[in-house]
Amino acid sequence: MLYFLHHWMGGAFMGRTVKQPEVRRQEILKAALDLFCEKGYEGASIADLARRLGISQGLCYRYFPSKRALLDCAVDQYAQQQVRMLSPVLCDAAKSLRQRMLDMPTPGHYETGGFYDAFHSESGRRMHQILSVRVCELLTPLVQKQLEHAIKAGEIVSNDPESDASFLIWGQLGLLTRFDLPGRERFRRVQRWVIAWLDAAAPAR
């Protein structure tokens, strides 16, 4: 992440406890997510964040040069976490690709609170959309590898696993951002669509 070396702050000096940089960084990130969850991304400000933590705005800017940089960091960190959680199921070579898709955990199955609440709350829709794009970026190459393995194993027939992976992952965005539907219903529809694609790509019997 980028860091500001200096930020001008008016008003009285605010004393603070000196903490390790990564500890402070995560503290700021967690407090920001709580604020985004409560007020929405647009409604929260760096001033709100500094007041909540009892630190100067300058210290916030030292770790995150803007509110958007803070959001981008939170998105990337949470997206990486999501992919790490999904990878053991997605990459389980002991099962067919179809079975792995059936075994994928439903939203909220493996976590609640913290990042999950911030990104999946009513006020977190914009963050959820940005998160969905980042998860797609991370998952696409993983899915491509699994499709290539499935082709070699004779599970599916395809001449272009790269394009197939892009359509399978990025094609989900329309459903994933249907906020009029409950999260589990969105997941169910996506899963049903992916299974239908895999069945259609299976070799003729």
ROPA-740553 format. One record per atom (N, C-alpha, C): x, y, z; residue number from 0. Coordinates in steps of 0.02 Angstrom, whole numbers. Example, Ala and Ser with C-alpha at 12.3 -4.5 7.8 and 13.67 -1.06 7.14 Angstrom:
BEGIN
u	v	w	i
660	-284	390	0
615	-225	390	0
660	-165	390	0
642	-112	354	1
684	-53	357	1
645	2	394	1
***
This chain:
BEGIN
u	v	w	i
41	-60	0	0
0	0	0	0
43	62	0	0
12	117	-24	1
47	180	-24	1
43	212	44	1
93	252	61	2
93	286	126	2
106	361	116	2
72	403	154	3
88	474	156	3
143	484	207	3
195	520	188	4
249	534	235	4
229	591	282	4
184	633	259	5
165	690	301	5
94	712	284	5
57	731	335	6
-10	758	323	6
-22	816	372	6
-42	874	346	7
-54	932	388	7
-118	923	427	7
-114	933	492	8
-173	927	535	8
-180	990	577	8
-239	1023	572	9
-252	1081	614	9
-278	1058	682	9
-284	1105	729	10
-312	1089	794	10
-259	1066	842	10
-283	1043	900	11
-238	1023	954	11
-203	958	940	11
-144	949	971	12
-106	888	964	12
-144	831	999	12
-147	773	966	13
-181	716	995	13
-130	663	1012	13
-122	648	1076	14
-76	596	1097	14
-102	528	1076	14
-56	480	1065	15
-78	413	1045	15
-30	361	1070	15
-54	301	1077	16
-13	245	1095	16
25	221	1034	16
90	212	1040	17
130	188	984	17
119	113	976	17
99	93	916	18
87	22	902	18
128	0	842	18
139	-65	836	19
173	-92	778	19
134	-73	715	19
169	-57	660	20
134	-33	600	20
78	-79	576	20
91	-145	573	21
40	-190	548	21
-20	-195	596	21
-6	-191	660	22
-60	-191	710	22
-104	-130	701	22
-72	-72	695	23
-109	-9	685	23
-147	-11	619	23
-115	-36	567	24
-147	-39	501	24
-211	-81	503	24
-207	-139	535	25
-265	-182	540	25
-319	-152	584	25
-299	-116	635	26
-346	-82	679	26
-385	-29	640	26
-350	10	599	27
-382	61	558	27
-429	28	508	27
-406	-26	477	28
-445	-61	427	28
-510	-89	458	28
-504	-119	516	29
-563	-148	549	29
-613	-93	568	29
-589	-38	595	30
-633	17	614	30
-667	47	553	30
-630	51	498	31
-658	79	436	31
-714	34	410	31
-704	-31	413	32
-756	-78	391	32
-818	-72	434	32
-809	-63	499	33
-866	-53	543	33
-904	10	523	33
-867	63	508	34
-899	126	487	34
-935	118	421	34
-903	85	373	35
-934	74	307	35
-998	34	315	35
-997	-14	361	36
-1056	-56	374	36
-1112	-14	403	36
-1096	31	448	37
-1147	72	482	37
-1173	129	438	37
-1127	164	403	38
-1146	224	367	38
-1146	216	291	38
-1120	160	267	39
-1109	153	196	39
-1043	186	177	39
-1015	167	120	40
-951	194	99	40
-954	269	90	40
-1007	293	57	41
-1013	364	43	41
-1024	405	106	41
-1058	377	155	42
-1075	415	215	42
-1019	419	267	42
-968	378	260	43
-913	377	309	43
-857	422	284	43
-818	449	331	44
-762	492	314	44
-701	474	355	44
-643	498	332	45
-581	487	370	45
-586	522	438	45
-620	579	441	46
-629	614	505	46
-669	571	553	46
-721	537	528	47
-760	491	571	47
-716	436	597	47
-674	410	553	48
-630	354	571	48
-581	375	625	48
-551	434	616	49
-502	458	666	49
-535	469	734	49
-595	496	734	50
-630	507	797	50
-646	441	831	50
-666	392	793	51
-683	328	823	51
-622	295	855	51
-565	302	824	52
-504	270	849	52
-467	314	900	52
-486	378	904	53
-451	423	950	53
-381	440	927	53
-372	444	861	54
-307	460	832	54
-315	519	784	54
-260	545	760	55
-263	601	713	55
-280	576	643	55
-310	620	603	56
-322	603	533	56
-256	590	497	56
-203	627	518	57
-138	618	487	57
-113	547	495	57
-126	516	552	58
-104	447	562	58
-142	400	516	58
-206	413	507	59
-245	372	459	59
-216	377	389	59
-200	439	369	60
-173	451	302	60
-103	422	294	60
-67	414	348	61
-1	384	343	61
-5	312	318	61
-59	278	337	62
-68	209	317	62
-110	202	253	62
-158	247	245	63
-202	243	187	63
-211	314	159	63
-185	328	99	64
-186	396	72	64
-255	423	55	64
-306	381	54	65
-373	404	39	65
-423	352	64	65
-486	372	65	66
-539	326	85	66
-543	269	34	66
-535	285	-30	67
-538	232	-81	67
-481	183	-74	67
-421	208	-56	68
-364	163	-45	68
-379	115	12	68
-412	140	63	69
-432	99	120	69
-481	45	98	69
-529	65	57	70
-578	17	32	70
-545	-36	-12	70
-500	-14	-57	71
-465	-61	-101	71
-426	-112	-61	71
-393	-89	-8	72
-355	-134	35	72
-401	-185	68	72
-457	-161	94	73
-505	-206	127	73
-532	-257	78	73
-549	-234	18	74
-575	-278	-34	74
-524	-332	-51	74
-462	-311	-63	75
-411	-360	-83	75
-398	-411	-27	75
-395	-387	34	76
-382	-431	91	76
-439	-481	100	76
-500	-457	94	77
-558	-502	103	77
-564	-549	44	77
-551	-525	-17	78
-554	-568	-76	78
-503	-625	-72	78
-442	-608	-51	79
-391	-660	-42	79
-414	-711	9	79
-445	-687	62	80
-470	-732	115	80
-524	-778	87	80
-569	-751	47	81
-623	-791	18	81
-595	-845	-28	81
-547	-827	-69	82
-518	-876	-115	82
-481	-931	-77	82
-446	-912	-23	83
-413	-963	18	83
-463	-1012	48	83
-522	-988	66	84
-573	-1031	94	84
-604	-1077	42	84
-611	-1052	-19	85
-643	-1091	-72	85
-595	-1140	-106	85
-530	-1124	-105	86
-481	-1163	-143	86
-478	-1237	-124	86
-481	-1256	-59	87
-479	-1327	-42	87
-534	-1368	-75	87
-594	-1339	-81	88
-649	-1373	-114	88
-640	-1372	-189	88
-625	-1313	-216	89
-617	-1305	-288	89
-561	-1348	-316	89
-508	-1357	-279	90
-448	-1391	-305	90
-441	-1463	-278	90
-494	-1491	-252	91
-492	-1560	-225	91
-490	-1610	-282	91
-430	-1633	-299	92
-421	-1678	-356	92
-451	-1746	-345	92
-470	-1763	-284	93
-499	-1829	-270	93
-572	-1833	-293	93
-602	-1775	-310	94
-672	-1774	-331	94
-678	-1747	-402	94
-732	-1765	-435	95
-745	-1737	-501	95
-759	-1662	-494	95
-750	-1626	-549	96
-763	-1554	-547	96
-837	-1541	-532	96
-880	-1582	-559	97
-952	-1574	-546	97
-967	-1581	-471	97
-937	-1631	-439	98
-949	-1641	-368	98
-921	-1583	-327	98
-865	-1557	-348	99
-836	-1500	-313	99
-882	-1439	-315	99
-915	-1429	-372	100
-962	-1374	-378	100
-1022	-1384	-331	100
-1043	-1447	-324	101
-1099	-1462	-279	101
-1079	-1453	-206	101
-1014	-1461	-192	102
-990	-1457	-123	102
-971	-1386	-101	102
-975	-1338	-147	103
-954	-1270	-129	103
-997	-1244	-72	103
-965	-1212	-21	104
-1003	-1187	36	104
-1048	-1129	17	104
-1105	-1125	50	105
-1152	-1071	38	105
-1129	-1007	73	105
-1153	-948	51	106
-1134	-885	83	106
-1151	-887	158	106
-1104	-865	198	107
-1115	-863	270	107
-1103	-930	305	107
-1090	-983	265	108
-1079	-1050	294	108
-1015	-1052	335	108
-964	-1016	312	109
-898	-1022	343	109
-878	-961	383	109
-920	-908	384	110
-902	-850	424	110
-961	-803	434	110
-958	-767	489	111
-1005	-712	502	111
-966	-658	538	111
-995	-598	541	112
-962	-543	576	112
-905	-513	536	112
-875	-460	562	113
-816	-429	533	113
-824	-412	460	113
-778	-436	418	114
-779	-421	347	114
-845	-443	315	114
-870	-501	335	115
-932	-527	304	115
-989	-477	312	115
-1000	-453	373	116
-1055	-406	385	116
-1045	-341	346	116
-984	-317	343	117
-971	-254	308	117
-986	-259	234	117
-965	-315	203	118
-973	-322	131	118
-1042	-347	110	118
-1079	-375	156	119
-1144	-404	138	119
-1203	-368	171	119
-1190	-312	203	120
-1244	-274	233	120
-1281	-233	180	120
-1340	-208	198	121
-1379	-167	152	121
-1341	-105	130	121
-1301	-76	176	122
-1263	-16	160	122
-1197	-31	125	122
-1182	-95	116	123
-1118	-114	87	123
-1123	-137	15	123
-1175	-116	-21	124
-1185	-141	-89	124
-1128	-122	-136	124
-1106	-59	-131	125
-1051	-38	-175	125
-988	-79	-160	125
-975	-90	-97	126
-916	-130	-78	126
-924	-202	-103	126
-985	-228	-100	127
-997	-296	-123	127
-983	-302	-198	127
-1003	-252	-236	128
-991	-253	-308	128
-916	-252	-324	128
-879	-209	-288	129
-807	-206	-299	129
-774	-271	-278	129
-798	-299	-222	130
-772	-363	-199	130
-784	-419	-250	130
-844	-421	-279	131
-860	-473	-327	131
-813	-472	-386	131
-796	-412	-410	132
-749	-406	-466	132
-680	-432	-446	132
-657	-415	-387	133
-591	-438	-365	133
-588	-513	-355	133
-641	-542	-328	134
-643	-615	-320	134
-642	-649	-388	134
-678	-621	-436	135
-678	-648	-504	135
-607	-648	-533	135
-571	-593	-523	136
-503	-588	-548	136
-458	-642	-519	136
-467	-657	-455	137
-425	-707	-422	137
-446	-778	-439	137
-511	-789	-447	138
-536	-857	-458	138
-527	-881	-530	138
-529	-836	-579	139
-528	-857	-649	139
-469	-901	-666	139
-406	-883	-649	140
-351	-929	-666	140
-354	-995	-629	140
-381	-996	-568	141
-388	-1059	-532	141
-439	-1104	-566	141
-495	-1075	-587	142
-546	-1114	-622	142
-520	-1139	-689	142
-481	-1098	-724	143
-452	-1120	-787	143
-410	-1183	-777	143
-369	-1184	-725	144
-328	-1243	-712	144
-371	-1305	-698	144
-425	-1295	-661	145
-469	-1352	-645	145
-505	-1377	-708	145
-523	-1332	-753	146
-553	-1352	-816	146
-503	-1391	-858	146
-441	-1368	-859	147
-389	-1404	-897	147
-379	-1474	-870	147
-380	-1482	-804	148
-375	-1548	-774	148
-435	-1591	-792	148
-494	-1561	-792	149
-555	-1598	-808	149
-556	-1620	-881	149
-527	-1580	-925	150
-522	-1599	-996	150
-477	-1659	-1003	150
-419	-1657	-970	151
-372	-1713	-973	151
-401	-1777	-943	151
-443	-1768	-892	152
-474	-1826	-859	152
-535	-1852	-897	152
-554	-1818	-950	153
-611	-1840	-990	153
-678	-1822	-960	153
-679	-1776	-912	154
-742	-1756	-881	154
-782	-1709	-925	154
-747	-1665	-960	155
-779	-1617	-1004	155
-741	-1613	-1070	155
-774	-1585	-1120	156
-743	-1574	-1186	156
-741	-1499	-1198	156
-681	-1473	-1212	157
-674	-1401	-1225	157
-609	-1388	-1262	157
-612	-1342	-1310	158
-551	-1322	-1345	158
-524	-1255	-1320	158
-558	-1224	-1273	159
-538	-1158	-1250	159
-554	-1149	-1176	159
-517	-1183	-1132	160
-531	-1178	-1060	160
-522	-1107	-1032	160
-479	-1067	-1064	161
-469	-999	-1040	161
-533	-958	-1047	161
-564	-961	-1106	162
-627	-925	-1117	162
-683	-954	-1075	162
-684	-1021	-1069	163
-735	-1053	-1028	163
-732	-1029	-956	163
-671	-1025	-929	164
-662	-1002	-860	164
-687	-931	-852	164
-672	-888	-901	165
-694	-818	-897	165
-770	-814	-896	165
-803	-852	-940	166
-876	-850	-942	166
-906	-879	-878	166
-877	-934	-853	167
-904	-965	-793	167
-899	-920	-732	167
-844	-883	-727	168
-834	-840	-668	168
-867	-772	-678	168
-848	-737	-731	169
-874	-669	-741	169
-948	-670	-759	169
-972	-725	-786	170
-1043	-730	-802	170
-1088	-732	-741	170
-1058	-743	-683	171
-1097	-745	-621	171
-1114	-676	-594	171
-1079	-624	-617	172
-1086	-558	-586	172
-1158	-531	-589	172
-1193	-545	-644	173
-1261	-522	-649	173
-1305	-547	-592	173
-1296	-611	-576	174
-1335	-641	-521	174
-1309	-620	-453	174
-1243	-616	-446	175
-1213	-599	-382	175
-1230	-529	-358	175
-1246	-485	-406	176
-1264	-416	-387	176
-1339	-404	-390	176
-1378	-458	-391	177
-1452	-453	-386	177
-1470	-446	-312	177
-1468	-385	-287	178
-1480	-374	-216	178
-1553	-381	-195	178
-1597	-389	-245	179
-1666	-403	-228	179
-1677	-476	-209	179
-1625	-517	-219	180
-1629	-588	-201	180
-1587	-601	-139	180
-1609	-647	-95	181
-1568	-666	-38	181
-1502	-698	-62	181
-1450	-692	-21	182
-1385	-719	-40	182
-1387	-793	-57	182
-1423	-832	-19	183
-1426	-904	-32	183
-1462	-919	-98	183
-1511	-879	-116	184
-1545	-889	-179	184
-1499	-872	-238	184
-1461	-819	-231	185
-1412	-802	-283	185
-1363	-860	-292	185
-1338	-885	-235	186
-1291	-941	-238	186
-1322	-1002	-272	186
-1385	-1018	-254	187
-1418	-1076	-283	187
-1425	-1070	-358	187
-1442	-1011	-382	188
-1450	-1001	-454	188
-1383	-1007	-491	188
-1331	-977	-461	189
-1265	-982	-492	189
-1242	-1055	-494	189
-1251	-1090	-439	190
-1230	-1160	-437	190
-1268	-1202	-489	190
-1332	-1191	-494	191
-1373	-1227	-543	191
-1349	-1214	-614	191
-1332	-1151	-628	192
-1308	-1133	-695	192
-1240	-1165	-710	192
-1194	-1165	-661	193
-1128	-1195	-672	193
-1134	-1270	-682	193
-1176	-1304	-643	194
-1186	-1376	-651	194
-1215	-1391	-720	194
-1263	-1351	-743	195
-1292	-1360	-809	195
-1239	-1353	-863	195
-1193	-1305	-855	196
-1140	-1297	-904	196
-1094	-1358	-905	196
-1075	-1382	-846	197
-1032	-1441	-842	197
-1065	-1502	-873	197
-1129	-1511	-861	198
-1165	-1567	-891	198
-1167	-1561	-967	198
-1176	-1500	-992	199
-1177	-1490	-1064	199
-1109	-1501	-1096	199
-1056	-1488	-1056	200
-987	-1496	-1082	200
-961	-1567	-1074	200
-999	-1610	-1041	201
-977	-1680	-1032	201
-976	-1716	-1098	201
-930	-1763	-1108	202
-927	-1800	-1171	202
-989	-1842	-1181	202
-1008	-1850	-1244	203
-1067	-1890	-1261	203
-1057	-1963	-1240	203
-1108	-1992	-1212	204
-1105	-2062	-1190	204
-1133	-2109	-1243	204
***
